[in-house]
Amino acid sequence: MALDMKAIRADFPILSRKVAGGKDLVYLDNAATTQKPQSVIDAMTHYYERSNANVHRAVHTLATEATEQYENARDTLAAWFGTTRDNLIFTSGTTEAINLVAWGWARSNLNAGDAIVITEMEHHADIVPWQLLAEEKGIEIRVVPIDTERDILDMDIFSASLPGSSLVCVVHTSNVLGVANPVADIIAQSHDAGAKVLIDAAQAAPHHRIDFTGMGADFVAISGHKMCGPTGIGCLLATTESIEEMEPFMSGGDMIETVTMEKSTFAKGPQKFEAGTPKIAEAIGFAAAADYLSNFDMDELHGHIRGLAMYTASEIKSVPGITVYGDHSVSEGSGVVSFLHDSVHAEDLARFMDAGGFAMRTGHHCAQPLLNAYGVTSTNRVSFYLYNTMEEAEAFVEHLRYIIGKFG
Ligand SMILES: Cc1ncc(COP(=O)(O)O)c(C=O)c1O
């Protein structure tokens, strides 16, 4: 059944906004953050209007409701991500989830002489924590380069990097290229080599149901705000074995069992890593986002989004002076199209497009090593999501042609 684009768009109040002096908003910065449906906004408002209280502390009515709603959100999300509530730790997003693996697991389980494998395709969130940890503990970092001719990881070097490594950290889908990595193969090879695997699924979770159990990774990091949820919430999915091996990263209230002035003992499971008052409304909103997406066949959604990216990439490739990055000939991947014009500066182009109502991203996309590999310092990036239409993609291409024709 074809997607009812009119009904989908009506779910997102912001899409009826006018910008740039009365132009229709064409929001194409979804890889940075997606818009939120009314049901997510309502779920958070409802919590604040009816049940706002702190969780896990008091027995009064509101506190009980707040705790129930927060823990129900964990159940909903665990089911959505193919795991159990004992394997889902709430974080502020992918960045905190990766830091939790670095400082909660790797710091106490790896030592000088150990090696961590990362790739040139990573977001800074999956590079910088490893550099800091490596510096502190004398751990080796092995970097798998990208083959810029084919826009994929060099899997021969990947395989050669594995022997003797303890942890492999790979982005599922690149936020710059929209390219999806062969995650099943990466996990299988890493486990064969005796390494644990962390998958950065920030750009994959908005497109596919992440089946944590089926996937077989040890850790998966996810951001809620890139999949219709609120900002400030995400999660780390971790196997029970890995959770048992982790030490607290943040400490304080809510993560303890007992505290004396001499010593503290810690809660078991996810709570051990959720110190302080948690992101209650945000967790409720994140679960509402999963509920919203559950109204759709995710394969169909992905086909629609990827179709818009493939169309846009193939059209703008023929605009004189434009280079498109990433392979858009394959159905795997995301809704991202990065490109650069050889004479109109990326930022100027983004401003010209903004004046036409088109919101697109410019910059290094927190992936400077990847951009360095392509010999550029920034790109323009459009990224589609479920509410974008083919009419919007066509209008984008037409306006881009017009701007390049005028200023190129
Ligand atoms: C691939 C990837 N990893 C990590 C992140 C960081 O996510 P967050 O800022 O939500 O923590 C992003 C955000 O753009 C991303 O695209």
The ligand as an SDF file (V2000), in Angstrom:
LIG
                    3D

 16 16  0  0  0  0  0  0  0  0999 V2000
   26.7000    8.4690   12.7580 C   0  0  0  0  0  0  0  0  0  0  0  0
   26.5140    9.3360   13.9590 C   0  0  0  0  0  0  0  0  0  0  0  0
   27.0610    8.9790   15.1310 N   0  0  0  0  0  0  0  0  0  0  0  0
   26.9080    9.7090   16.2390 C   0  0  0  0  0  0  0  0  0  0  0  0
   26.1840   10.8660   16.2160 C   0  0  0  0  0  0  0  0  0  0  0  0
   26.0240   11.6460   17.4830 C   0  0  0  0  0  0  0  0  0  0  0  0
   24.6830   11.6250   17.8690 O   0  0  0  0  0  0  0  0  0  0  0  0
   24.1490   12.5350   19.0730 P   0  0  0  0  0  0  0  0  0  0  0  0
   24.5920   13.9350   18.7530 O   0  0  0  0  0  0  0  0  0  0  0  0
   22.6730   12.3760   19.0160 O   0  0  0  0  0  0  0  0  0  0  0  0
   24.7440   12.0160   20.3060 O   0  0  0  0  0  0  0  0  0  0  0  0
   25.6010   11.2940   15.0250 C   0  0  0  0  0  0  0  0  0  0  0  0
   24.8760   12.5720   14.9530 C   0  0  0  0  0  0  0  0  0  0  0  0
   24.8190   13.2260   13.9370 O   0  0  0  0  0  0  0  0  0  0  0  0
   25.7630   10.5080   13.8630 C   0  0  0  0  0  0  0  0  0  0  0  0
   25.2220   10.8590   12.7040 O   0  0  0  0  0  0  0  0  0  0  0  0
  1  2  1  0
  2  3  1  0
  2 15  2  0
  3  4  2  0
  4  5  1  0
  5  6  1  0
  5 12  2  0
  6  7  1  0
  7  8  1  0
  8  9  2  0
  8 10  1  0
  8 11  1  0
 12 13  1  0
 12 15  1  0
 13 14  2  0
 15 16  1  0
M  END
$$$$
